[in-house]
Amino acid sequence: MKTGDLRKQLALQSEQSTPDGAGGYALAWVTLATFWGDITPLSGNEIYTSGHLEGHVTHKITTRWRTDPAITTDMRLVYTNRAFNIRAVLNDGENNQWAHILVEEGVTQ
């Protein structure tokens, strides 16, 4: 992959608690970093669950390897109005150059 293939601007988000002003807290997604990547669809299916159909689509997102912040499975990536839940982060070739991030779209965390 060449750097020029990374044409989609992605936001890396983490869920954090923020005070709600009444002594409690609310959970919100906070953007930690933005960077460029490529999105490749892998598979899609529909599952009948809880009385309705749910669509599940998996993708591979390729980007440069990053350690600040490190990408983990409790985060998500956002591209335009689409949220991708991170399922696995693979270090391509184990040389800290490219990351292949396996994500799922269309399901809750």
N, C-alpha and C positions, 0 to 999 in steps of 0.2 A: 504494500500500500504506500502511496505517496502522500505527502502532506496536502497537496492540492486536491485530493479526494475527500478531504474533511470539509464538507460544505454546509453542514447543519450546526447552528449554534445551540448548544445544550446548556441547561442550568442544572447543576447538581444541588439537590435539596435534602435537608435533614429535618425530621420532625422534632420540634422543641416546644417545651412548655413556657408560656408567658403568663405573668400575673394578670388576673381579670379585674383587679381593683376591688373585689369583694372578699378577698382572703383566699380565693381559690386560684385555679389556673386554667388556661385553655391551651389546647395543642394546635400548633400551626406549622406549616412547612416554611422553612427559611432557606433562602439561596445562599450556598457556601461559596460557589465558584461558577463561572461560565467558561465554556471552552468549545472547540469545534470537534465534530465527529461525523461519522457516516452511519446510517441506519440501514440494515439489511433485514427484510422479513424472513423468518424461518418457517413458521407454521401457524395454522389457525384452526380453531374448532369451536363448536357450540356445545355447552353442557346444560342439561335441564337440572336445575337445583333450586330448592326452596320455592317451587311453584312457578318458576320462570326460566327462560333461556338466558344463558350468559355466554358472551363471546370471549374467547381467549385467543390472543395473538402473541406469538413470541418473536423476538427480534434479536439480532446481534448488533451491538453498537460498538464501532471501532473508533478509538481515539488514542492520542499519545498517552503513555503510561504516566501516572501522576501520583505523587506521595503527599502533596500539600493542597488540599486535604486528600487523604487516602480514601478511595471509593470502597464502600462496604455495602452489605446486603440490607442494612436497615435504612438505606437512603433511597432516593428515586431520582430519575432524570426527567426533565421536562423539555419538550420541543414544541414550540408554538403553544397550542392548547392541549397537547397530548402528554399524559403522565405515564412513565414506564417504571414499574417496580423492579428493582435490581434483584436478580436471583443468583448470579455468580459473576466473579471478576477473574478473568484469565490473563496471565502474563505471557503473551505470545513469545515463544522461544526462550523464556526465562531470562531475557536480557534487558528488561525494564525500558523497552522502547515503545511497544504497542500494547494496548489493553483491549481485549475482546470482552465486552460486558453483555452477559445474557440477561435479557429483560422480558417482562410480561406486561402486556397492555390490556386494559379492559377488565381488570380485577382489582379488588381492594388489597391493601397491604396485608 
